[in-house]
Amino acid sequence: MELNPGGSKLLFRDKRKQLYMYNLKEQKKQSLLNYCKFVSWVPNSDVVVAQNRANLCVWYSIDEPDKVTMYQIKGDVESIQR
């Protein structure tokens, strides 16, 4: 579980590795990604980086969760840096 820097959105994965975002202000849960291996907020921002299988997924504006940019990668993401 990770809270964004503004404290208004929570990222979490269930036991089936489904990634969700919970908007605390609106009290709404939204599914973002299946088979999520890694997820993290980019430090000091509302940008989200996650990995599923062979894709690196980036939400540059988490307020628009349908707009995700995907990059094919090999290997596993372990951490991110700003």
DACOR-V523225 format. One record per pair of residues at least 12 apart in sequence whose ideal C-beta (glycine too) atoms are under 6 Angstrom apart, sorted by sequence separation. I is the first residue (numbers start at 1). J is the second residue. If there is no record, write none. Layout:
# DACOR-V523225
i=I j=J
i=I j=J
This chain:
# DACOR-V523225
i=9 j=21
i=10 j=22
i=19 j=32
i=38 j=51
i=47 j=60
i=57 j=70
i=9 j=23
i=19 j=33
i=36 j=50
i=37 j=51
i=48 j=62
i=55 j=70
i=56 j=71
i=8 j=24
i=18 j=34
i=36 j=52
i=46 j=62
i=8 j=25
i=19 j=36
i=33 j=50
i=35 j=52
i=56 j=73
i=17 j=35
i=35 j=53
i=54 j=72
i=17 j=36
i=33 j=52
i=19 j=39
i=13 j=36
i=33 j=57
i=51 j=77
i=11 j=39
i=19 j=50
i=49 j=80
i=32 j=65
i=30 j=65
i=4 j=41
i=2 j=41
i=5 j=44
i=38 j=77
i=43 j=82
i=40 j=80
i=42 j=82
i=4 j=46
